[in-house]
Amino acid sequence: MTSTSQPIAHWDPMEQFAADPRSVRDPHPELARRRREQPVAPRAAWGAAGEVQGYELYRFEDCAAVLRDNETFSSESIRAGMSAVMGPYPLVGMDEPEHRRLRSLVAQAFRHKTLAHFEDDLVVPVVDEMVDEFADRGNAELVRELTYRYPVQVIAVILGLPRDDYEQFHHWASAIISVAARPMEAIRSSSELKQYLVGVLDDRRSHPRDDLVSDLVAADLDGERLGDEEIFSFLRLLLPAGAETTYRATGNLLFGLLNDPVQLDAVRTDRSLLTQAVEEAIRWEPPLLITSRVAVHDAEIAGTEIPAGAQVIPNIGSANRDETRWDHAEEFDLQREAKPVISFGVGPHMCLGMHLARMEMRAAVNRLVDRCPNLRLDPAADDAHIHGETFRSPTQLPVLFDVAA
């Protein structure tokens, strides 16, 4: 079952931060201007046939309305862009009724009871194993040593993969994630991953285990079951989505807390505040700023005519800082009034893995606070900051802490 392919050259996620223009480091002032002056803005976009007319949305209500209306705004544009690396059934790029059927089957593997088991038996041990590597040192760089590494390993553990295969699994994840920059490498990696999963699937059919692949094989809805290609597509979506967004979201949560010692102390004293902190982090700095839909027929958004076939691009990062919905929206404040955000989507395509992602974020911070007393940013280290136009997360998180006796 272990892949015999040559490992893909290591992808360093920090390469993208080599150039650091202020607009990418902090796009929010410009997004605020667009919310005020042109909340529905024409922009170039790309569809299956090349460049198409597009419109980017910046206000919360407009973004949420589009994401809820899957009849007017189709997810087919996502499917067209992702099928090369995720196969013909990427859940996020499907419309009804096939989306509803596939989601209902896959969702059986993400029951709350299952997630509780994941946290106690799978996720916390992965975090602890990584913290073990620096707990006696009194310092760490949390992006390279924890947040970037552990979500992929969590997925590998949940899938029941052999430990010897984790490194290869991470190589595939890194390559698929970077499909826009290196498409041929991503397609090759996706093909290799599928061939690997063929062996995993065959094994679970013969020898079911307590893991996610076995749950997907056994999923049954009124006599319907998932086909092999549907399982392969879902797993090739879960791998990069879970790895990329969770690593970034966890880093953003840690960045927000580490830059405000008062709020970090509040969490340290009362761990129940972690739930609020997670929600505030994904509002304040969602890991993915934009998504896309395509207009099925002529439509209107906030007085702007949208022709059929045009791409509609909700800017999640802008929507979540809409000052008409949140006071002092630019601030990270875990005590603010709880209101739904759209970082994990809304409507039919609300992210199926959002509860897993939230749990991983809580588990990472909880164990760090437990095991690294007086956790704090290293004042002598290089400038730590959040960066990115589409995906956003810290470039580094150098920390100091007291070594436990």
C-alpha positions in Angstrom: 0.0 0.0 0.0 3.0 2.3 0.5 3.8 4.4 -2.5 6.9 3.6 -4.4 7.0 6.8 -6.3 9.9 9.2 -5.9 9.2 11.9 -3.2 8.2 15.3 -4.6 10.7 18.0 -3.8 9.8 19.6 -0.5 7.5 22.6 -0.7 8.4 25.3 1.7 5.2 27.3 2.5 7.3 30.3 3.4 8.5 30.7 -0.2 5.4 32.8 -1.0 6.4 35.4 1.6 9.7 36.2 -0.1 8.2 39.5 -1.4 6.2 41.4 1.2 4.3 44.3 -0.3 2.2 46.1 2.3 -1.0 45.6 0.2 -0.7 41.8 0.6 0.4 42.0 4.2 -2.6 44.1 5.1 -5.3 44.2 2.4 -8.0 45.2 4.8 -7.8 49.0 4.4 -8.4 48.6 0.7 -11.2 46.1 1.2 -12.9 48.6 3.6 -12.7 51.2 0.9 -14.3 48.9 -1.6 -17.1 48.1 0.8 -17.9 51.8 1.0 -17.3 52.8 -2.6 -18.0 49.9 -4.9 -19.3 46.8 -3.0 -20.0 44.9 -6.3 -16.9 45.5 -8.5 -16.2 44.2 -12.1 -13.0 42.2 -12.4 -11.4 39.7 -14.7 -12.1 36.1 -13.9 -11.4 32.7 -15.3 -13.8 30.0 -16.4 -13.4 26.7 -18.2 -13.1 28.5 -21.5 -10.6 31.1 -20.4 -11.2 34.7 -19.3 -14.8 35.6 -18.4 -16.7 38.5 -17.0 -16.5 38.6 -13.2 -17.8 40.5 -10.2 -16.3 40.6 -6.7 -18.5 41.2 -3.7 -17.3 42.9 -0.5 -20.3 43.3 1.8 -21.5 40.6 4.2 -25.1 40.4 3.2 -24.3 40.3 -0.5 -21.7 37.5 -0.1 -24.0 35.5 2.2 -27.0 35.9 -0.2 -25.0 34.5 -3.1 -23.7 31.5 -1.1 -27.2 30.6 0.0 -28.7 30.8 -3.5 -27.3 27.7 -5.2 -30.1 27.9 -7.9 -29.0 31.3 -9.2 -25.3 30.9 -8.5 -23.8 27.6 -9.4 -20.7 26.0 -8.0 -19.8 24.5 -11.3 -16.9 26.9 -11.8 -15.2 25.4 -8.8 -15.7 21.9 -10.2 -14.2 22.9 -13.5 -11.1 24.3 -11.8 -10.6 21.5 -9.4 -11.5 18.3 -11.2 -8.0 18.0 -12.7 -6.6 17.3 -9.2 -9.7 16.2 -7.2 -11.5 14.0 -9.7 -15.0 14.3 -11.2 -16.8 14.6 -7.9 -15.4 17.5 -5.8 -18.1 18.1 -3.2 -17.5 21.9 -3.1 -18.0 22.1 -6.9 -21.3 20.2 -7.2 -24.9 21.4 -7.5 -28.2 19.9 -6.5 -29.4 17.2 -6.5 -26.1 15.3 -6.8 -24.5 17.5 -4.2 -27.2 16.7 -1.6 -26.9 12.9 -2.2 -23.1 12.9 -2.0 -22.9 15.2 1.0 -25.5 13.1 2.9 -23.5 10.0 2.4 -20.1 11.5 3.3 -21.5 13.3 6.3 -22.1 10.0 8.0 -18.3 9.8 8.6 -18.4 13.3 10.4 -20.8 12.6 13.2 -20.3 14.5 16.4 -19.7 11.2 18.2 -16.9 10.4 15.7 -15.4 13.9 16.1 -15.2 13.5 19.9 -13.3 10.2 19.4 -11.0 11.9 16.9 -10.1 14.7 19.4 -9.3 12.4 22.4 -7.7 9.5 20.6 -6.2 11.0 17.5 -5.7 14.7 17.4 -4.4 15.5 20.9 -1.7 12.7 20.6 -0.5 14.2 17.2 -0.2 17.7 18.8 1.6 16.3 21.9 4.1 14.4 19.8 5.0 17.6 18.0 5.2 19.6 21.1 7.5 16.9 22.6 10.1 18.0 20.0 10.5 21.5 21.5 8.9 21.4 25.0 12.3 21.1 26.7 13.8 23.9 24.7 11.9 27.0 25.9 11.5 28.3 22.4 9.9 27.3 19.1 8.9 28.6 15.7 5.3 27.4 15.7 4.5 27.7 12.0 7.3 25.3 10.9 7.3 23.2 14.0 3.6 22.8 14.6 0.8 24.6 12.6 2.0 23.7 9.1 2.8 20.1 10.0 0.1 18.7 12.2 -3.1 19.0 10.2 -1.8 16.7 7.4 -0.7 14.2 10.0 -4.2 14.4 11.7 -5.8 13.6 8.4 -3.4 10.7 7.9 -4.2 9.3 11.3 -7.9 9.7 10.7 -7.6 7.8 7.4 -5.7 5.1 9.2 -2.5 5.4 7.1 0.8 3.8 8.1 3.2 6.1 9.8 5.9 5.3 7.3 3.7 6.9 4.6 3.1 10.3 6.4 6.0 12.1 4.7 4.9 11.0 1.2 1.3 11.9 2.1 2.5 15.4 3.1 4.4 15.7 -0.2 1.2 15.0 -2.2 -0.8 17.5 -0.1 1.8 20.2 -0.7 1.8 19.6 -4.4 -2.0 19.5 -4.8 -2.3 22.7 -2.7 0.1 24.5 -5.1 -1.9 23.6 -8.2 -2.1 27.2 -9.4 1.7 27.7 -9.3 2.7 24.2 -10.4 -0.2 22.5 -12.3 1.6 19.6 -13.8 3.2 18.6 -10.5 -0.2 18.9 -8.8 -1.9 16.7 -11.4 0.9 14.1 -11.2 0.7 14.0 -7.4 -3.1 13.7 -7.6 -2.8 10.7 -9.8 -0.2 9.1 -7.5 -2.4 9.8 -4.5 -5.4 8.2 -6.2 -3.4 5.0 -7.0 -2.3 4.9 -3.3 -5.9 5.3 -2.2 -7.0 2.4 -4.5 -4.9 0.1 -2.2 -6.3 1.7 0.9 -9.9 1.3 -0.3 -9.4 -2.4 -1.3 -7.9 -3.1 2.1 -10.7 -1.5 4.1 -13.3 -3.4 2.1 -11.6 -6.6 3.1 -10.6 -5.6 6.6 -12.7 -2.7 8.0 -11.1 -0.6 10.7 -12.0 2.2 13.0 -11.1 4.9 10.5 -12.6 7.4 8.1 -12.0 5.3 5.0 -13.9 2.4 6.5 -16.7 4.7 7.4 -16.9 6.0 3.9 -17.0 2.5 2.5 -19.8 1.5 4.9 -21.9 4.7 4.4 -25.4 3.8 3.4 -28.4 6.0 2.6 -31.6 4.2 1.8 -29.6 1.5 0.1 -27.3 3.9 -1.8 -23.5 3.8 -1.2 -20.6 5.8 -2.3 -18.8 4.8 -5.5 -15.0 4.4 -5.6 -14.6 7.6 -7.7 -16.7 9.5 -5.3 -14.6 8.4 -2.4 -11.4 9.2 -4.2 -12.7 12.7 -5.1 -13.7 13.3 -1.5 -10.4 12.2 0.0 -8.5 14.3 -2.5 -10.5 17.3 -1.4 -10.2 16.5 2.3 -6.4 16.3 2.1 -5.5 19.8 0.7 -8.6 21.5 2.2 -7.9 20.1 5.7 -4.2 20.7 5.5 -4.2 24.2 4.0 -7.1 25.9 5.7 -6.6 24.3 9.2 -2.9 25.1 9.3 -3.6 28.7 8.4 -6.6 29.1 10.7 -4.6 27.8 13.6 -1.8 30.1 12.9 -4.2 33.1 12.7 -5.7 32.1 16.0 -2.3 31.9 17.7 -1.2 35.2 16.1 -4.3 37.0 17.5 -3.8 35.6 21.0 0.0 36.0 21.1 -0.3 39.7 20.1 -2.8 40.4 22.9 -1.4 39.0 26.2 -4.6 40.0 28.0 -6.7 37.8 25.8 -4.2 35.0 25.9 -4.2 35.2 29.7 -8.0 35.1 29.7 -7.9 31.8 27.6 -5.2 30.4 29.8 -7.4 31.0 32.9 -10.7 29.9 31.3 -10.4 27.4 28.5 -14.1 27.6 27.7 -13.2 30.9 26.0 -11.3 28.9 23.4 -14.6 28.3 21.5 -15.2 32.1 21.3 -11.5 32.7 20.4 -11.8 30.2 17.5 -14.9 31.9 16.1 -13.3 35.3 16.4 -10.1 34.2 14.7 -12.0 32.8 11.6 -14.0 36.0 11.4 -11.0 38.3 11.9 -8.6 36.5 9.6 -10.2 33.6 7.6 -7.6 31.3 6.0 -9.2 31.7 2.6 -10.4 35.1 1.5 -12.4 34.3 -1.7 -14.6 31.7 -3.3 -16.5 31.7 -6.5 -19.8 30.9 -8.2 -21.1 31.4 -11.7 -24.5 33.0 -12.5 -26.8 30.5 -14.0 -29.1 33.3 -15.5 -29.2 37.0 -15.4 -29.3 38.3 -11.9 -28.9 41.5 -9.8 -26.8 42.0 -6.7 -27.1 45.3 -4.8 -28.3 47.1 -7.9 -25.6 45.7 -10.2 -26.8 43.6 -13.2 -25.0 40.3 -13.4 -25.2 38.6 -16.8 -25.6 34.8 -17.1 -22.2 33.1 -17.3 -20.4 35.7 -15.2 -18.3 34.6 -12.3 -19.4 36.0 -8.9 -16.6 36.1 -6.3 -17.6 36.6 -2.7 -14.7 38.1 -0.7 -15.0 36.3 2.6 -12.2 38.3 4.2 -14.0 41.6 3.5 -17.5 40.3 4.4 -16.3 39.2 7.8 -15.0 42.7 8.6 -18.2 44.5 7.5 -18.5 47.4 9.8 -22.3 47.5 9.4 -22.4 44.1 11.1 -19.6 44.3 13.7 -18.4 47.2 15.8 -14.6 47.7 15.7 -14.5 44.9 13.1 -10.8 45.4 12.4 -9.9 44.3 16.0 -9.4 40.7 17.3 -11.8 40.6 20.3 -12.8 37.2 21.6 -15.4 38.8 23.9 -17.4 40.4 21.1 -21.1 39.4 20.6 -21.3 36.1 18.8 -22.7 36.4 15.2 -22.5 33.9 12.4 -19.6 34.3 10.0 -19.2 32.9 6.5 -15.6 31.7 6.8 -16.8 28.1 6.3 -19.4 29.1 3.9 -23.2 29.3 4.4 -26.1 27.4 2.8 -25.9 24.1 1.0 -22.1 24.2 0.7 -21.3 25.0 4.3 -17.9 23.3 4.9 -18.5 19.7 6.0 -15.1 19.7 7.8 -15.7 22.9 9.8 -16.2 21.1 13.1 -13.1 19.0 12.6 -11.1 22.2 11.8 -12.5 24.0 14.9 -11.6 21.1 17.1 -8.1 20.9 15.7 -7.6 24.6 16.4 -8.8 24.3 20.0 -6.7 21.2 20.6 -3.5 22.8 19.3 -3.9 26.0 21.5 -5.1 24.0 24.5 -2.1 21.7 24.5 0.3 24.6 23.8 -1.0 26.5 26.8 -0.9 23.4 29.0 2.6 22.4 28.1 4.3 25.7 27.4 3.9 27.9 30.5 4.1 31.6 30.0 3.8 31.2 26.2 4.6 34.5 24.5 6.1 36.0 21.3 9.8 36.2 21.2 10.5 40.0 21.2 14.0 39.5 19.7 12.9 37.5 16.7 12.0 38.8 13.2 8.7 40.5 12.6 5.8 38.0 12.7 2.8 38.9 10.6 -0.1 37.6 8.6 0.3 37.6 4.9 -1.5 36.7 1.7 -4.0 37.8 -0.9 -6.0 34.6 -1.3 -4.7 32.4 1.5 -3.7 34.2 4.7 -1.7 33.1 7.7 1.4 34.1 9.7 4.8 33.8 8.1 6.3 32.7 11.4 5.4 32.5 15.1 8.6 32.6 17.1 7.7 32.1 20.8 9.4 31.7 24.2 8.0 29.8 27.2 9.1 28.6 30.5 10.3 25.0 30.6 8.2 23.0 33.0 10.1 21.6 35.9 
